[in-house]
Amino acid sequence: MQWMRNAIVVAIVSGLVLALAACGNGGAAEPDVVDAWARPGDPGDNSAAYMNISNDSDDDITLIAASSDVARMVEIHESQMEDGTMRMEEVPEIVIESGETVSLEPGGFHVMMMNLEEALEPGDSFSLTLHFDEIDDIELDVPVEEQ
């Protein structure tokens, strides 16, 4: 009989631990980041990473930065056509509204990696961390692809 009580206590505690883990960000859901990839690049050159970020939570979330050991500088950029010329500039943040998906893609938002520390070749992958204002960081394994 004692073993049955112990099993019930373990089951209850396990359920509580799982429930708390699901609320680890103060109730904010972690965004779903899919289809990440980056362009190849040589040491000293630049590359860019792309992905789709979906926010299924009830609150807006804000991507405020990104970081990676593969480049000396990593920034969030946006490309825009202006007077017939494609221009790229750093943006301070990307807001992903509740229920929405933001695509980081060529010709739009992207993670710019400047002055690469190492070659990024097709078939390689590297670690990229996304930093958000309201939630914990998300670390990605980004494949390098020729697209």
C-alpha atoms as a printed R data frame, in Angstrom:
    type eleno elety resid chain resno      x      y       z
1   ATOM     1    CA   MET     A     1  0.000  0.000   0.000
2   ATOM     2    CA   GLN     A     2  2.862  2.382   0.776
3   ATOM     3    CA   TRP     A     3  4.281  1.937  -2.722
4   ATOM     4    CA   MET     A     4  0.908  2.978  -4.184
5   ATOM     5    CA   ARG     A     5  0.838  6.188  -2.099
6   ATOM     6    CA   ASN     A     6  4.402  6.928  -3.203
7   ATOM     7    CA   ALA     A     7  3.466  6.370  -6.840
8   ATOM     8    CA   ILE     A     8  0.504  8.745  -6.501
9   ATOM     9    CA   VAL     A     9  2.689 11.429  -4.856
10  ATOM    10    CA   VAL     A    10  5.307 11.062  -7.626
11  ATOM    11    CA   ALA     A    11  2.584 11.378 -10.281
12  ATOM    12    CA   ILE     A    12  1.148 14.518  -8.689
13  ATOM    13    CA   VAL     A    13  4.554 16.149  -8.248
14  ATOM    14    CA   SER     A    14  5.501 15.255 -11.837
15  ATOM    15    CA   GLY     A    15  2.290 16.849 -13.108
16  ATOM    16    CA   LEU     A    16  2.975 20.020 -11.142
17  ATOM    17    CA   VAL     A    17  6.548 20.211 -12.458
18  ATOM    18    CA   LEU     A    18  5.313 19.862 -16.040
19  ATOM    19    CA   ALA     A    19  2.643 22.523 -15.490
20  ATOM    20    CA   LEU     A    20  5.202 24.941 -14.042
21  ATOM    21    CA   ALA     A    21  7.617 24.266 -16.901
22  ATOM    22    CA   ALA     A    22  4.899 25.132 -19.400
23  ATOM    23    CA   CYS     A    23  4.458 28.493 -17.670
24  ATOM    24    CA   GLY     A    24  8.188 29.168 -17.399
25  ATOM    25    CA   ASN     A    25  7.925 32.492 -19.226
26  ATOM    26    CA   GLY     A    26  5.279 33.979 -16.979
27  ATOM    27    CA   GLY     A    27  2.561 32.372 -19.077
28  ATOM    28    CA   ALA     A    28  4.000 33.622 -22.367
29  ATOM    29    CA   ALA     A    29  4.275 30.901 -24.985
30  ATOM    30    CA   GLU     A    30  7.556 30.437 -26.782
31  ATOM    31    CA   PRO     A    31  7.276 31.392 -30.449
32  ATOM    32    CA   ASP     A    32  7.598 28.713 -33.074
33  ATOM    33    CA   VAL     A    33 10.713 29.311 -35.204
34  ATOM    34    CA   VAL     A    34 10.827 27.213 -38.385
35  ATOM    35    CA   ASP     A    35 12.543 27.010 -41.760
36  ATOM    36    CA   ALA     A    36 15.754 28.663 -40.537
37  ATOM    37    CA   TRP     A    37 18.637 28.808 -43.018
38  ATOM    38    CA   ALA     A    38 21.622 31.006 -43.803
39  ATOM    39    CA   ARG     A    39 23.593 31.934 -46.882
40  ATOM    40    CA   PRO     A    40 27.149 30.648 -47.353
41  ATOM    41    CA   GLY     A    41 30.015 33.069 -46.725
42  ATOM    42    CA   ASP     A    42 33.788 33.271 -46.371
43  ATOM    43    CA   PRO     A    43 35.731 34.533 -43.335
44  ATOM    44    CA   GLY     A    44 35.620 38.347 -43.260
45  ATOM    45    CA   ASP     A    45 32.522 38.435 -45.488
46  ATOM    46    CA   ASN     A    46 28.874 38.829 -44.528
47  ATOM    47    CA   SER     A    47 25.987 36.387 -44.489
48  ATOM    48    CA   ALA     A    48 22.316 36.496 -43.564
49  ATOM    49    CA   ALA     A    49 19.964 34.134 -41.748
50  ATOM    50    CA   TYR     A    50 16.288 33.732 -42.535
51  ATOM    51    CA   MET     A    51 13.366 32.023 -40.792
52  ATOM    52    CA   ASN     A    52  9.667 32.205 -39.960
53  ATOM    53    CA   ILE     A    53  8.660 33.210 -36.424
54  ATOM    54    CA   SER     A    54  5.080 32.432 -35.370
55  ATOM    55    CA   ASN     A    55  3.475 33.802 -32.204
56  ATOM    56    CA   ASP     A    56  0.611 31.638 -30.974
57  ATOM    57    CA   SER     A    57  0.467 33.336 -27.568
58  ATOM    58    CA   ASP     A    58 -2.115 35.883 -26.432
59  ATOM    59    CA   ASP     A    59  0.525 38.632 -26.225
60  ATOM    60    CA   ASP     A    60  2.754 40.352 -28.761
61  ATOM    61    CA   ILE     A    61  6.430 39.436 -28.544
62  ATOM    62    CA   THR     A    62  9.418 41.492 -29.670
63  ATOM    63    CA   LEU     A    63 12.635 40.235 -31.236
64  ATOM    64    CA   ILE     A    64 15.254 42.739 -30.044
65  ATOM    65    CA   ALA     A    65 18.572 41.178 -31.078
66  ATOM    66    CA   ALA     A    66 20.420 38.094 -32.276
67  ATOM    67    CA   SER     A    67 23.879 36.735 -31.548
68  ATOM    68    CA   SER     A    68 26.252 34.084 -32.866
69  ATOM    69    CA   ASP     A    69 29.894 33.155 -32.456
70  ATOM    70    CA   VAL     A    70 30.307 32.835 -36.242
71  ATOM    71    CA   ALA     A    71 30.391 36.627 -36.795
72  ATOM    72    CA   ARG     A    72 31.923 39.651 -35.125
73  ATOM    73    CA   MET     A    73 28.677 41.600 -35.422
74  ATOM    74    CA   VAL     A    74 25.083 40.371 -35.668
75  ATOM    75    CA   GLU     A    75 22.171 42.756 -36.256
76  ATOM    76    CA   ILE     A    76 18.527 42.623 -37.270
77  ATOM    77    CA   HIS     A    77 18.122 44.285 -40.673
78  ATOM    78    CA   GLU     A    78 15.416 45.134 -43.146
79  ATOM    79    CA   SER     A    79 15.851 45.506 -46.908
80  ATOM    80    CA   GLN     A    80 13.571 47.929 -48.724
81  ATOM    81    CA   MET     A    81 13.328 49.197 -52.269
82  ATOM    82    CA   GLU     A    82 13.811 52.983 -52.263
83  ATOM    83    CA   ASP     A    83 13.891 55.040 -55.487
84  ATOM    84    CA   GLY     A    84 14.764 51.955 -57.515
85  ATOM    85    CA   THR     A    85 17.630 50.959 -55.201
86  ATOM    86    CA   MET     A    86 17.574 48.160 -52.644
87  ATOM    87    CA   ARG     A    87 18.649 49.567 -49.269
88  ATOM    88    CA   MET     A    88 19.375 47.649 -46.099
89  ATOM    89    CA   GLU     A    89 19.387 49.097 -42.593
90  ATOM    90    CA   GLU     A    90 19.406 47.931 -39.002
91  ATOM    91    CA   VAL     A    91 16.080 47.879 -37.187
92  ATOM    92    CA   PRO     A    92 15.838 48.062 -33.379
93  ATOM    93    CA   GLU     A    93 13.184 45.330 -33.117
94  ATOM    94    CA   ILE     A    94 10.636 43.195 -34.879
95  ATOM    95    CA   VAL     A    95  7.233 42.883 -33.210
96  ATOM    96    CA   ILE     A    96  5.471 39.574 -33.770
97  ATOM    97    CA   GLU     A    97  1.830 40.233 -32.964
98  ATOM    98    CA   SER     A    98 -0.360 37.684 -31.230
99  ATOM    99    CA   GLY     A    99 -1.517 35.045 -33.691
100 ATOM   100    CA   GLU     A   100  0.794 36.295 -36.447
101 ATOM   101    CA   THR     A   101  3.864 34.995 -38.291
102 ATOM   102    CA   VAL     A   102  6.758 37.201 -39.381
103 ATOM   103    CA   SER     A   103  8.950 35.951 -42.210
104 ATOM   104    CA   LEU     A   104 12.621 36.839 -42.207
105 ATOM   105    CA   GLU     A   105 13.404 36.378 -45.888
106 ATOM   106    CA   PRO     A   106 15.607 37.697 -48.696
107 ATOM   107    CA   GLY     A   107 14.489 41.211 -49.610
108 ATOM   108    CA   GLY     A   108 12.878 41.839 -46.201
109 ATOM   109    CA   PHE     A   109 13.711 41.323 -42.540
110 ATOM   110    CA   HIS     A   110 16.777 39.174 -41.860
111 ATOM   111    CA   VAL     A   111 19.534 38.524 -39.320
112 ATOM   112    CA   MET     A   112 22.711 40.099 -40.743
113 ATOM   113    CA   MET     A   113 25.996 38.488 -39.723
114 ATOM   114    CA   MET     A   114 28.925 40.758 -40.506
115 ATOM   115    CA   ASN     A   115 32.623 39.953 -40.651
116 ATOM   116    CA   LEU     A   116 32.330 36.183 -40.422
117 ATOM   117    CA   GLU     A   117 34.840 34.507 -38.106
118 ATOM   118    CA   GLU     A   118 34.702 31.256 -40.070
119 ATOM   119    CA   ALA     A   119 33.522 29.980 -43.425
120 ATOM   120    CA   LEU     A   120 29.860 29.060 -43.724
121 ATOM   121    CA   GLU     A   121 29.594 26.372 -46.391
122 ATOM   122    CA   PRO     A   122 26.522 24.521 -47.673
123 ATOM   123    CA   GLY     A   123 25.873 21.538 -45.424
124 ATOM   124    CA   ASP     A   124 27.348 23.282 -42.345
125 ATOM   125    CA   SER     A   125 25.237 24.531 -39.466
126 ATOM   126    CA   PHE     A   126 25.860 26.981 -36.639
127 ATOM   127    CA   SER     A   127 24.265 28.249 -33.449
128 ATOM   128    CA   LEU     A   128 22.216 31.460 -33.570
129 ATOM   129    CA   THR     A   129 20.490 32.900 -30.509
130 ATOM   130    CA   LEU     A   130 17.384 35.081 -30.811
131 ATOM   131    CA   HIS     A   131 16.887 37.573 -27.972
132 ATOM   132    CA   PHE     A   132 13.360 38.678 -27.117
133 ATOM   133    CA   ASP     A   133 12.111 41.464 -24.867
134 ATOM   134    CA   GLU     A   134  9.352 39.567 -23.048
135 ATOM   135    CA   ILE     A   135 10.502 35.947 -23.156
136 ATOM   136    CA   ASP     A   136 13.614 33.805 -22.819
137 ATOM   137    CA   ASP     A   137 16.209 33.557 -25.577
138 ATOM   138    CA   ILE     A   138 15.787 30.884 -28.229
139 ATOM   139    CA   GLU     A   139 18.849 29.075 -29.536
140 ATOM   140    CA   LEU     A   140 18.662 27.699 -33.072
141 ATOM   141    CA   ASP     A   141 20.822 25.338 -35.074
142 ATOM   142    CA   VAL     A   142 20.867 27.065 -38.483
143 ATOM   143    CA   PRO     A   143 21.786 25.088 -41.600
144 ATOM   144    CA   VAL     A   144 23.817 26.806 -44.322
145 ATOM   145    CA   GLU     A   145 22.138 26.420 -47.697
146 ATOM   146    CA   GLU     A   146 22.662 27.624 -51.233
147 ATOM   147    CA   GLN     A   147 19.252 29.016 -52.250
